[in-house]
Amino acid sequence: MMSVSEILNIVLMQGFAGLSLFCVLLLMGLGLAIIFGQMGVINMAHGEFMTIGAYTIYLFSHLAETYAPSLMQAYFLVAILAAFTFAFIVGWAVEWLFIRHLYSRPLDTLLATWGLSLGMQQIFRSAFGAKEVSPTLPNWLMGSWAPAPGLDIPINGIFVMGLTIVVTSGVLLALYRSRWGLRVRATVSNRMMANATGINTRKTDRLTFAIGCGIAGVAGAAFTSIGSTGPTSGSLYIVDAFLVVTFGGAASLLGTVASAFSIAQMQSISEFFMTGSMAKVVTLSFIVMILMIRPQGLFALKVRR
């Protein structure tokens, strides 16, 4: 029989593991909330932009380890910026090539981005191989912090939480305090009126799509500190990310934060008492019941279309 303190420590460690999952889901959900919630585009390839970020970290790790070992302790922070940049550039190109032709056609965007997802997975498989890979993390990301006997909190999880706070705060600040955010909110509120006032909504859409993809790249960078990366790693999170956005309310960033936390904590703590598949079933059942009562999500916003 375990003591009450041991059970409490286990629950706390499972809860912190849920916080790590929460961070990845939140970063994925933020990108989707911007793309799906603000633009109405169903981007089934969003997980692959996460994979771009993860492979960027792996590539930088390999280059630093092979050619510049003295930079091993510093490469990770630079690689996070590169992950955002690469995913942003690819997202910009994808929007310009075919997403811009599919606005107001949700089924077409779903099918097109699903095909893009399969194509990108094959590119990853050809470039990096079918096996999962992991970067060599800096020493300062290794180990754990023990605030109490029997309670070990991984340092990489603390870093991922800090990164998530910085990115989330940056997105909220940009959305409500920048010119881009003003244009996005005007476009969401009334696209025709935004065009009439001189806002280039097409350019706003392209920049918004690229920023959402860039945030997914940062999610991939965070993911590499807690798991290995393969060609299909991003697709494993796409359903959960859509659940986060739908459960929280498609146009609400606050709802995205709340739903990501709820889903991650419920799934992580449930996995301690039952199998992973059953924990997923319990989580999905809870979300379905809530959506039956409140189909618009937890924090739905009223906007004019």
Phi and psi in degrees as GROMACS dihedral restraints (atoms count N, CA, C in turn):
[ dihedral_restraints ]
;  ai    aj    ak    al  type     phi  dphi    fc
    3     4     5     6     1   -85.5    20    10
    4     5     6     7     1   147.7    20    10
    6     7     8     9     1   -76.3    20    10
    7     8     9    10     1   167.5    20    10
    9    10    11    12     1   -63.7    20    10
   10    11    12    13     1   -38.3    20    10
   12    13    14    15     1   -66.1    20    10
   13    14    15    16     1   -37.4    20    10
   15    16    17    18     1   -66.5    20    10
   16    17    18    19     1   -42.7    20    10
   18    19    20    21     1   -63.3    20    10
   19    20    21    22     1   -40.6    20    10
   21    22    23    24     1   -62.9    20    10
   22    23    24    25     1   -42.4    20    10
   24    25    26    27     1   -62.6    20    10
   25    26    27    28     1   -41.4    20    10
   27    28    29    30     1   -63.3    20    10
   28    29    30    31     1   -44.3    20    10
   30    31    32    33     1   -63.0    20    10
   31    32    33    34     1   -40.0    20    10
   33    34    35    36     1   -65.2    20    10
   34    35    36    37     1   -42.6    20    10
   36    37    38    39     1   -67.5    20    10
   37    38    39    40     1   -38.5    20    10
   39    40    41    42     1   -64.7    20    10
   40    41    42    43     1   -38.3    20    10
   42    43    44    45     1   -64.0    20    10
   43    44    45    46     1   -38.0    20    10
   45    46    47    48     1   -70.2    20    10
   46    47    48    49     1   -36.7    20    10
   48    49    50    51     1   -60.4    20    10
   49    50    51    52     1   -36.7    20    10
   51    52    53    54     1   -64.9    20    10
   52    53    54    55     1   -32.0    20    10
   54    55    56    57     1   -65.7    20    10
   55    56    57    58     1   -36.9    20    10
   57    58    59    60     1   -64.0    20    10
   58    59    60    61     1   -44.5    20    10
   60    61    62    63     1   -64.3    20    10
   61    62    63    64     1   -39.8    20    10
   63    64    65    66     1   -56.5    20    10
   64    65    66    67     1   -42.1    20    10
   66    67    68    69     1   -62.9    20    10
   67    68    69    70     1   -45.6    20    10
   69    70    71    72     1   -65.4    20    10
   70    71    72    73     1   -45.3    20    10
   72    73    74    75     1   -63.4    20    10
   73    74    75    76     1   -38.1    20    10
   75    76    77    78     1   -66.5    20    10
   76    77    78    79     1   -44.5    20    10
   78    79    80    81     1   -64.1    20    10
   79    80    81    82     1   -41.0    20    10
   81    82    83    84     1   -64.6    20    10
   82    83    84    85     1   -43.1    20    10
   84    85    86    87     1   -66.4    20    10
   85    86    87    88     1   -34.7    20    10
   87    88    89    90     1   -61.1    20    10
   88    89    90    91     1   -46.1    20    10
   90    91    92    93     1   -61.7    20    10
   91    92    93    94     1   -42.3    20    10
   93    94    95    96     1   -69.4    20    10
   94    95    96    97     1   -37.1    20    10
   96    97    98    99     1   -62.5    20    10
   97    98    99   100     1   -35.2    20    10
   99   100   101   102     1   -70.9    20    10
  100   101   102   103     1   -45.1    20    10
  102   103   104   105     1   -76.8    20    10
  103   104   105   106     1   -51.0    20    10
  105   106   107   108     1   -80.1    20    10
  106   107   108   109     1   -47.4    20    10
  108   109   110   111     1   -69.9    20    10
  109   110   111   112     1   -40.3    20    10
  111   112   113   114     1   -88.9    20    10
  112   113   114   115     1   -27.9    20    10
  114   115   116   117     1  -116.4    20    10
  115   116   117   118     1   -15.0    20    10
  117   118   119   120     1    76.3    20    10
  118   119   120   121     1    18.9    20    10
  120   121   122   123     1   -97.9    20    10
  121   122   123   124     1   124.6    20    10
  123   124   125   126     1   -88.0    20    10
  124   125   126   127     1   100.2    20    10
  126   127   128   129     1   -98.1    20    10
  127   128   129   130     1    92.3    20    10
  129   130   131   132     1   -72.4    20    10
  130   131   132   133     1   -10.7    20    10
  132   133   134   135     1   -93.4    20    10
  133   134   135   136     1     9.6    20    10
  135   136   137   138     1   -60.9    20    10
  136   137   138   139     1   -36.6    20    10
  138   139   140   141     1   -62.4    20    10
  139   140   141   142     1   -31.9    20    10
  141   142   143   144     1   -71.4    20    10
  142   143   144   145     1   -26.9    20    10
  144   145   146   147     1   -70.7    20    10
  145   146   147   148     1   -31.4    20    10
  147   148   149   150     1   -62.8    20    10
  148   149   150   151     1   -42.2    20    10
  150   151   152   153     1   -64.5    20    10
  151   152   153   154     1   -35.0    20    10
  153   154   155   156     1   -58.0    20    10
  154   155   156   157     1   -45.4    20    10
  156   157   158   159     1   -63.0    20    10
  157   158   159   160     1   -41.2    20    10
  159   160   161   162     1   -65.6    20    10
  160   161   162   163     1   -44.0    20    10
  162   163   164   165     1   -68.8    20    10
  163   164   165   166     1   -28.4    20    10
  165   166   167   168     1   -63.2    20    10
  166   167   168   169     1   -43.4    20    10
  168   169   170   171     1   -61.2    20    10
  169   170   171   172     1   -44.5    20    10
  171   172   173   174     1   -61.9    20    10
  172   173   174   175     1   -42.0    20    10
  174   175   176   177     1   -65.1    20    10
  175   176   177   178     1   -44.9    20    10
  177   178   179   180     1   -63.9    20    10
  178   179   180   181     1   -38.4    20    10
  180   181   182   183     1   -61.9    20    10
  181   182   183   184     1   -44.6    20    10
  183   184   185   186     1   -64.5    20    10
  184   185   186   187     1   -43.3    20    10
  186   187   188   189     1   -65.4    20    10
  187   188   189   190     1   -43.2    20    10
  189   190   191   192     1   -66.3    20    10
  190   191   192   193     1   -40.9    20    10
  192   193   194   195     1   -68.0    20    10
  193   194   195   196     1   -32.8    20    10
  195   196   197   198     1   -86.4    20    10
  196   197   198   199     1   -43.3    20    10
  198   199   200   201     1  -110.9    20    10
  199   200   201   202     1   -20.6    20    10
  201   202   203   204     1  -144.8    20    10
  202   203   204   205     1    69.1    20    10
  204   205   206   207     1   -57.4    20    10
  205   206   207   208     1   -25.4    20    10
  207   208   209   210     1   -68.4    20    10
  208   209   210   211     1   -16.4    20    10
  210   211   212   213     1   -97.7    20    10
  211   212   213   214     1     6.9    20    10
  213   214   215   216     1   -61.0    20    10
  214   215   216   217     1   -30.3    20    10
  216   217   218   219     1   -82.5    20    10
  217   218   219   220     1    -9.9    20    10
  219   220   221   222     1  -118.5    20    10
  220   221   222   223     1   -13.7    20    10
  222   223   224   225     1   -64.6    20    10
  223   224   225   226     1   -30.9    20    10
  225   226   227   228     1   -62.0    20    10
  226   227   228   229     1   -43.2    20    10
  228   229   230   231     1   -65.5    20    10
  229   230   231   232     1   -40.8    20    10
  231   232   233   234     1   -65.7    20    10
  232   233   234   235     1   -38.0    20    10
  234   235   236   237     1   -66.5    20    10
  235   236   237   238     1   -31.2    20    10
  237   238   239   240     1   -63.7    20    10
  238   239   240   241     1   -43.7    20    10
  240   241   242   243     1   -63.6    20    10
  241   242   243   244     1   -39.2    20    10
  243   244   245   246     1   -66.3    20    10
  244   245   246   247     1   -37.1    20    10
  246   247   248   249     1   -60.9    20    10
  247   248   249   250     1   -44.7    20    10
  249   250   251   252     1   -62.2    20    10
  250   251   252   253     1   -44.7    20    10
  252   253   254   255     1   -63.7    20    10
  253   254   255   256     1   -47.7    20    10
  255   256   257   258     1   -63.3    20    10
  256   257   258   259     1   -45.3    20    10
  258   259   260   261     1   -65.0    20    10
  259   260   261   262     1   -37.4    20    10
  261   262   263   264     1   -61.0    20    10
  262   263   264   265     1   -46.8    20    10
  264   265   266   267     1   -64.0    20    10
  265   266   267   268     1   -45.4    20    10
  267   268   269   270     1   -64.0    20    10
  268   269   270   271     1   -41.1    20    10
  270   271   272   273     1   -62.1    20    10
  271   272   273   274     1   -42.0    20    10
  273   274   275   276     1   -59.4    20    10
  274   275   276   277     1   -44.6    20    10
  276   277   278   279     1   -66.2    20    10
  277   278   279   280     1   -41.3    20    10
  279   280   281   282     1   -63.6    20    10
  280   281   282   283     1   -43.4    20    10
  282   283   284   285     1   -62.7    20    10
  283   284   285   286     1   -42.3    20    10
  285   286   287   288     1   -68.7    20    10
  286   287   288   289     1   -36.3    20    10
  288   289   290   291     1   -73.5    20    10
  289   290   291   292     1   -46.3    20    10
  291   292   293   294     1  -145.9    20    10
  292   293   294   295     1   -21.5    20    10
  294   295   296   297     1   -62.8    20    10
  295   296   297   298     1   -37.6    20    10
  297   298   299   300     1   -63.3    20    10
  298   299   300   301     1   -18.9    20    10
  300   301   302   303     1   -87.7    20    10
  301   302   303   304     1    -5.1    20    10
  303   304   305   306     1  -118.2    20    10
  304   305   306   307     1    11.6    20    10
  306   307   308   309     1   -63.0    20    10
  307   308   309   310     1   144.8    20    10
  309   310   311   312     1    68.1    20    10
  310   311   312   313     1    16.6    20    10
  312   313   314   315     1  -131.3    20    10
  313   314   315   316     1    73.4    20    10
  315   316   317   318     1   -59.0    20    10
  316   317   318   319     1   -39.2    20    10
  318   319   320   321     1   -65.3    20    10
  319   320   321   322     1   -39.8    20    10
  321   322   323   324     1   -65.9    20    10
  322   323   324   325     1   -40.5    20    10
  324   325   326   327     1   -66.3    20    10
  325   326   327   328     1   -36.3    20    10
  327   328   329   330     1   -61.6    20    10
  328   329   330   331     1   -48.8    20    10
  330   331   332   333     1   -67.7    20    10
  331   332   333   334     1   -41.1    20    10
  333   334   335   336     1   -65.3    20    10
  334   335   336   337     1   -44.7    20    10
  336   337   338   339     1   -73.6    20    10
  337   338   339   340     1   -26.9    20    10
  339   340   341   342     1   -66.0    20    10
  340   341   342   343     1   -43.0    20    10
  342   343   344   345     1   -62.8    20    10
  343   344   345   346     1   -39.9    20    10
  345   346   347   348     1   -61.5    20    10
  346   347   348   349     1   -39.7    20    10
  348   349   350   351     1   -59.2    20    10
  349   350   351   352     1   -46.4    20    10
  351   352   353   354     1   -64.4    20    10
  352   353   354   355     1   -40.5    20    10
  354   355   356   357     1   -64.6    20    10
  355   356   357   358     1   -41.8    20    10
  357   358   359   360     1   -67.0    20    10
  358   359   360   361     1   -36.5    20    10
  360   361   362   363     1   -61.2    20    10
  361   362   363   364     1   -40.0    20    10
  363   364   365   366     1   -68.2    20    10
  364   365   366   367     1   -36.1    20    10
  366   367   368   369     1   -62.8    20    10
  367   368   369   370     1   -44.4    20    10
  369   370   371   372     1   -60.8    20    10
  370   371   372   373     1   -42.0    20    10
  372   373   374   375     1   -64.9    20    10
  373   374   375   376     1   -38.6    20    10
  375   376   377   378     1   -72.4    20    10
  376   377   378   379     1   -35.7    20    10
  378   379   380   381     1   -82.3    20    10
  379   380   381   382     1   -39.1    20    10
  381   382   383   384     1  -117.0    20    10
  382   383   384   385     1    -5.4    20    10
  384   385   386   387     1    91.6    20    10
  385   386   387   388     1   166.6    20    10
  387   388   389   390     1   -81.8    20    10
  388   389   390   391     1   -20.4    20    10
  390   391   392   393     1   -77.2    20    10
  391   392   393   394     1   151.4    20    10
  393   394   395   396     1   -73.9    20    10
  394   395   396   397     1   145.7    20    10
  396   397   398   399     1  -127.0    20    10
  397   398   399   400     1   157.8    20    10
  399   400   401   402     1  -136.1    20    10
  400   401   402   403     1   138.1    20    10
  402   403   404   405     1   -75.8    20    10
  403   404   405   406     1   160.5    20    10
  405   406   407   408     1   -85.7    20    10
  406   407   408   409     1   111.9    20    10
  408   409   410   411     1   -79.1    20    10
  409   410   411   412     1   150.1    20    10
  411   412   413   414     1   -61.1    20    10
  412   413   414   415     1   155.2    20    10
  414   415   416   417     1   -60.2    20    10
  415   416   417   418     1   -31.9    20    10
  417   418   419   420     1   -72.5    20    10
  418   419   420   421     1    -8.0    20    10
  420   421   422   423     1   -96.6    20    10
  421   422   423   424     1    -4.1    20    10
  423   424   425   426     1   -93.7    20    10
  424   425   426   427     1   164.0    20    10
  426   427   428   429     1    86.5    20    10
  427   428   429   430     1  -170.1    20    10
  429   430   431   432     1  -145.4    20    10
  430   431   432   433     1   164.6    20    10
  432   433   434   435     1  -112.4    20    10
  433   434   435   436     1   129.7    20    10
  435   436   437   438     1  -113.4    20    10
  436   437   438   439     1    89.2    20    10
  438   439   440   441     1   -69.8    20    10
  439   440   441   442     1   -18.4    20    10
  441   442   443   444     1  -151.6    20    10
  442   443   444   445     1   155.0    20    10
  444   445   446   447     1   -57.6    20    10
  445   446   447   448     1   130.2    20    10
  447   448   449   450     1    83.1    20    10
  448   449   450   451     1    -0.3    20    10
  450   451   452   453     1  -118.2    20    10
  451   452   453   454     1   107.1    20    10
  453   454   455   456     1  -114.8    20    10
  454   455   456   457     1   122.6    20    10
  456   457   458   459     1  -112.4    20    10
  457   458   459   460     1   119.2    20    10
  459   460   461   462     1   -62.4    20    10
  460   461   462   463     1   138.1    20    10
  462   463   464   465     1   -67.6    20    10
  463   464   465   466     1   -35.6    20    10
  465   466   467   468     1   -63.7    20    10
  466   467   468   469     1   -32.1    20    10
  468   469   470   471     1   -67.4    20    10
  469   470   471   472     1   -37.5    20    10
  471   472   473   474     1   -64.3    20    10
  472   473   474   475     1   -40.9    20    10
  474   475   476   477     1   -63.6    20    10
  475   476   477   478     1   -43.3    20    10
  477   478   479   480     1   -61.7    20    10
  478   479   480   481     1   -39.2    20    10
  480   481   482   483     1   -62.9    20    10
  481   482   483   484     1   -43.5    20    10
  483   484   485   486     1   -62.8    20    10
  484   485   486   487     1   -42.7    20    10
  486   487   488   489     1   -61.4    20    10
  487   488   489   490     1   -42.1    20    10
  489   490   491   492     1   -63.6    20    10
  490   491   492   493     1   -41.6    20    10
  492   493   494   495     1   -61.7    20    10
  493   494   495   496     1   -43.1    20    10
  495   496   497   498     1   -63.8    20    10
  496   497   498   499     1   -47.2    20    10
  498   499   500   501     1   -66.5    20    10
  499   500   501   502     1   -44.7    20    10
  501   502   503   504     1   -62.2    20    10
  502   503   504   505     1   -43.8    20    10
  504   505   506   507     1   -63.1    20    10
  505   506   507   508     1   -40.5    20    10
  507   508   509   510     1   -62.8    20    10
  508   509   510   511     1   -41.7    20    10
  510   511   512   513     1   -64.2    20    10
  511   512   513   514     1   -46.7    20    10
  513   514   515   516     1   -63.4    20    10
  514   515   516   517     1   -40.9    20    10
  516   517   518   519     1   -64.3    20    10
  517   518   519   520     1   -43.4    20    10
  519   520   521   522     1   -66.7    20    10
  520   521   522   523     1   -37.4    20    10
  522   523   524   525     1   -70.1    20    10
  523   524   525   526     1   -30.7    20    10
  525   526   527   528     1  -113.4    20    10
  526   527   528   529     1    -2.9    20    10
  528   529   530   531     1  -133.2    20    10
  529   530   531   532     1     6.8    20    10
  531   532   533   534     1  -119.9    20    10
  532   533   534   535     1   164.3    20    10
  534   535   536   537     1   -65.2    20    10
  535   536   537   538     1   -38.3    20    10
  537   538   539   540     1   -60.7    20    10
  538   539   540   541     1   -45.1    20    10
  540   541   542   543     1   -62.2    20    10
  541   542   543   544     1   -39.3    20    10
  543   544   545   546     1   -61.9    20    10
  544   545   546   547     1   -42.5    20    10
  546   547   548   549     1   -66.9    20    10
  547   548   549   550     1   -39.2    20    10
  549   550   551   552     1   -63.2    20    10
  550   551   552   553     1   -47.6    20    10
  552   553   554   555     1   -65.8    20    10
  553   554   555   556     1   -34.9    20    10
  555   556   557   558     1   -67.5    20    10
  556   557   558   559     1   -40.6    20    10
  558   559   560   561     1   -65.7    20    10
  559   560   561   562     1   -41.3    20    10
  561   562   563   564     1   -65.6    20    10
  562   563   564   565     1   -41.5    20    10
  564   565   566   567     1   -65.6    20    10
  565   566   567   568     1   -48.1    20    10
  567   568   569   570     1  -161.2    20    10
  568   569   570   571     1   100.0    20    10
  570   571   572   573     1   -63.7    20    10
  571   572   573   574     1   -42.1    20    10
  573   574   575   576     1   -65.0    20    10
  574   575   576   577     1   -41.4    20    10
  576   577   578   579     1   -68.1    20    10
  577   578   579   580     1   -36.1    20    10
  579   580   581   582     1   -62.4    20    10
  580   581   582   583     1   -42.6    20    10
  582   583   584   585     1   -62.3    20    10
  583   584   585   586     1   -39.0    20    10
  585   586   587   588     1   -67.1    20    10
  586   587   588   589     1   -27.7    20    10
  588   589   590   591     1   -88.7    20    10
  589   590   591   592     1     4.9    20    10
  591   592   593   594     1    98.9    20    10
  592   593   594   595     1     4.9    20    10
  594   595   596   597     1   -79.9    20    10
  595   596   597   598     1   128.5    20    10
  597   598   599   600     1   -81.4    20    10
  598   599   600   601     1    92.6    20    10
  600   601   602   603     1   -68.6    20    10
  601   602   603   604     1   -28.6    20    10
  603   604   605   606     1   -65.6    20    10
  604   605   606   607     1   -43.9    20    10
  606   607   608   609     1   -65.8    20    10
  607   608   609   610     1   -38.6    20    10
  609   610   611   612     1   -62.7    20    10
  610   611   612   613     1   -42.6    20    10
  612   613   614   615     1   -60.2    20    10
  613   614   615   616     1   -44.7    20    10
  615   616   617   618     1   -64.8    20    10
  616   617   618   619     1   -43.9    20    10
  618   619   620   621     1   -66.3    20    10
  619   620   621   622     1   -39.6    20    10
  621   622   623   624     1   -64.6    20    10
  622   623   624   625     1   -43.6    20    10
  624   625   626   627     1   -61.7    20    10
  625   626   627   628     1   -43.7    20    10
  627   628   629   630     1   -65.9    20    10
  628   629   630   631     1   -39.8    20    10
  630   631   632   633     1   -65.1    20    10
  631   632   633   634     1   -42.1    20    10
  633   634   635   636     1   -60.3    20    10
  634   635   636   637     1   -40.4    20    10
  636   637   638   639     1   -67.8    20    10
  637   638   639   640     1   -38.2    20    10
  639   640   641   642     1   -62.2    20    10
  640   641   642   643     1   -40.0    20    10
  642   643   644   645     1   -64.8    20    10
  643   644   645   646     1   -36.7    20    10
  645   646   647   648     1   -62.2    20    10
  646   647   648   649     1   -35.8    20    10
  648   649   650   651     1   -62.2    20    10
  649   650   651   652     1   -39.1    20    10
  651   652   653   654     1   -66.0    20    10
  652   653   654   655     1   -37.3    20    10
  654   655   656   657     1   -60.0    20    10
  655   656   657   658     1   -39.6    20    10
  657   658   659   660     1   -65.0    20    10
  658   659   660   661     1   -38.0    20    10
  660   661   662   663     1   -62.6    20    10
  661   662   663   664     1   -43.1    20    10
  663   664   665   666     1   -65.2    20    10
  664   665   666   667     1   -36.8    20    10
  666   667   668   669     1   -62.4    20    10
  667   668   669   670     1   -34.4    20    10
  669   670   671   672     1   -64.4    20    10
  670   671   672   673     1   -20.6    20    10
  672   673   674   675     1   -81.3    20    10
  673   674   675   676     1   -11.1    20    10
  675   676   677   678     1  -126.2    20    10
  676   677   678   679     1    -2.4    20    10
  678   679   680   681     1  -162.7    20    10
  679   680   681   682     1   166.9    20    10
  681   682   683   684     1   -89.3    20    10
  682   683   684   685     1   161.7    20    10
  684   685   686   687     1  -116.2    20    10
  685   686   687   688     1   133.0    20    10
  687   688   689   690     1  -133.3    20    10
  688   689   690   691     1   174.5    20    10
  690   691   692   693     1   -58.1    20    10
  691   692   693   694     1   -28.0    20    10
  693   694   695   696     1  -107.7    20    10
  694   695   696   697     1    13.0    20    10
  696   697   698   699     1   -59.7    20    10
  697   698   699   700     1   -42.8    20    10
  699   700   701   702     1   -65.3    20    10
  700   701   702   703     1   -37.1    20    10
  702   703   704   705     1   -66.5    20    10
  703   704   705   706     1   -21.2    20    10
  705   706   707   708     1   -71.0    20    10
  706   707   708   709     1   -19.2    20    10
  708   709   710   711     1  -104.9    20    10
  709   710   711   712     1    -6.8    20    10
  711   712   713   714     1   -67.3    20    10
  712   713   714   715     1   -38.7    20    10
  714   715   716   717     1   -66.2    20    10
  715   716   717   718     1   -44.9    20    10
  717   718   719   720     1   -62.2    20    10
  718   719   720   721     1   -37.9    20    10
  720   721   722   723     1   -65.7    20    10
  721   722   723   724     1   -40.8    20    10
  723   724   725   726     1   -66.4    20    10
  724   725   726   727     1   -35.2    20    10
  726   727   728   729     1   -62.9    20    10
  727   728   729   730     1   -40.9    20    10
  729   730   731   732     1   -58.9    20    10
  730   731   732   733     1   -47.3    20    10
  732   733   734   735     1   -68.6    20    10
  733   734   735   736     1   -43.7    20    10
  735   736   737   738     1   -68.6    20    10
  736   737   738   739     1   -42.8    20    10
  738   739   740   741     1   -66.7    20    10
  739   740   741   742     1   -37.6    20    10
  741   742   743   744     1   -80.2    20    10
  742   743   744   745     1   -23.4    20    10
  744   745   746   747     1   113.4    20    10
  745   746   747   748     1   118.2    20    10
  747   748   749   750     1   -58.5    20    10
  748   749   750   751     1   -31.1    20    10
  750   751   752   753     1  -106.0    20    10
  751   752   753   754     1    14.2    20    10
  753   754   755   756     1  -117.3    20    10
  754   755   756   757     1   117.5    20    10
  756   757   758   759     1   -72.0    20    10
  757   758   759   760     1   -34.8    20    10
  759   760   761   762     1   -61.4    20    10
  760   761   762   763     1   -41.3    20    10
  762   763   764   765     1   -64.1    20    10
  763   764   765   766     1   -35.3    20    10
  765   766   767   768     1   -61.8    20    10
  766   767   768   769     1   -43.3    20    10
  768   769   770   771     1   -63.3    20    10
  769   770   771   772     1   -48.6    20    10
  771   772   773   774     1   -64.4    20    10
  772   773   774   775     1   -43.2    20    10
  774   775   776   777     1   -71.3    20    10
  775   776   777   778     1   -37.0    20    10
  777   778   779   780     1   -61.9    20    10
  778   779   780   781     1   -42.8    20    10
  780   781   782   783     1   -64.5    20    10
  781   782   783   784     1   -45.4    20    10
  783   784   785   786     1   -62.6    20    10
  784   785   786   787     1   -47.3    20    10
  786   787   788   789     1   -65.2    20    10
  787   788   789   790     1   -45.5    20    10
  789   790   791   792     1   -64.7    20    10
  790   791   792   793     1   -44.9    20    10
  792   793   794   795     1   -67.4    20    10
  793   794   795   796     1   -42.4    20    10
  795   796   797   798     1   -63.0    20    10
  796   797   798   799     1   -43.1    20    10
  798   799   800   801     1   -68.3    20    10
  799   800   801   802     1   -43.2    20    10
  801   802   803   804     1   -66.5    20    10
  802   803   804   805     1   -47.1    20    10
  804   805   806   807     1   -69.0    20    10
  805   806   807   808     1   -35.0    20    10
  807   808   809   810     1   -65.2    20    10
  808   809   810   811     1   -33.9    20    10
  810   811   812   813     1   -64.8    20    10
  811   812   813   814     1   -21.4    20    10
  813   814   815   816     1   -74.3    20    10
  814   815   816   817     1   -29.9    20    10
  816   817   818   819     1   -99.2    20    10
  817   818   819   820     1   -13.4    20    10
  819   820   821   822     1  -149.7    20    10
  820   821   822   823     1   178.3    20    10
  822   823   824   825     1   -69.9    20    10
  823   824   825   826     1   162.0    20    10
  825   826   827   828     1   -60.2    20    10
  826   827   828   829     1   -40.0    20    10
  828   829   830   831     1   -67.4    20    10
  829   830   831   832     1   -39.5    20    10
  831   832   833   834     1   -68.9    20    10
  832   833   834   835     1   -36.4    20    10
  834   835   836   837     1   -62.0    20    10
  835   836   837   838     1   -38.9    20    10
  837   838   839   840     1   -64.9    20    10
  838   839   840   841     1   -41.4    20    10
  840   841   842   843     1   -61.8    20    10
  841   842   843   844     1   -44.8    20    10
  843   844   845   846     1   -61.6    20    10
  844   845   846   847     1   -44.6    20    10
  846   847   848   849     1   -62.3    20    10
  847   848   849   850     1   -47.3    20    10
  849   850   851   852     1   -64.1    20    10
  850   851   852   853     1   -38.6    20    10
  852   853   854   855     1   -63.2    20    10
  853   854   855   856     1   -41.0    20    10
  855   856   857   858     1   -62.7    20    10
  856   857   858   859     1   -43.6    20    10
  858   859   860   861     1   -64.4    20    10
  859   860   861   862     1   -42.7    20    10
  861   862   863   864     1   -61.4    20    10
  862   863   864   865     1   -42.3    20    10
  864   865   866   867     1   -63.7    20    10
  865   866   867   868     1   -41.5    20    10
  867   868   869   870     1   -65.1    20    10
  868   869   870   871     1   -42.2    20    10
  870   871   872   873     1   -68.8    20    10
  871   872   873   874     1   -27.1    20    10
  873   874   875   876     1   -66.1    20    10
  874   875   876   877     1   -36.1    20    10
  876   877   878   879     1   -79.7    20    10
  877   878   879   880     1   -38.7    20    10
  879   880   881   882     1  -133.2    20    10
  880   881   882   883     1    80.6    20    10
  882   883   884   885     1   -60.8    20    10
  883   884   885   886     1   -26.8    20    10
  885   886   887   888     1   -79.1    20    10
  886   887   888   889     1    -2.9    20    10
  888   889   890   891     1    95.0    20    10
  889   890   891   892     1   176.7    20    10
  891   892   893   894     1   -69.1    20    10
  892   893   894   895     1   -42.6    20    10
  894   895   896   897     1  -129.9    20    10
  895   896   897   898     1    51.5    20    10
  897   898   899   900     1   -64.0    20    10
  898   899   900   901     1   141.5    20    10
  900   901   902   903     1  -104.5    20    10
  901   902   903   904     1   146.3    20    10
  903   904   905   906     1   -92.4    20    10
  904   905   906   907     1   118.2    20    10
  906   907   908   909     1  -129.6    20    10
  907   908   909   910     1   153.3    20    10
  909   910   911   912     1   -90.2    20    10
  910   911   912   913     1   135.7    20    10
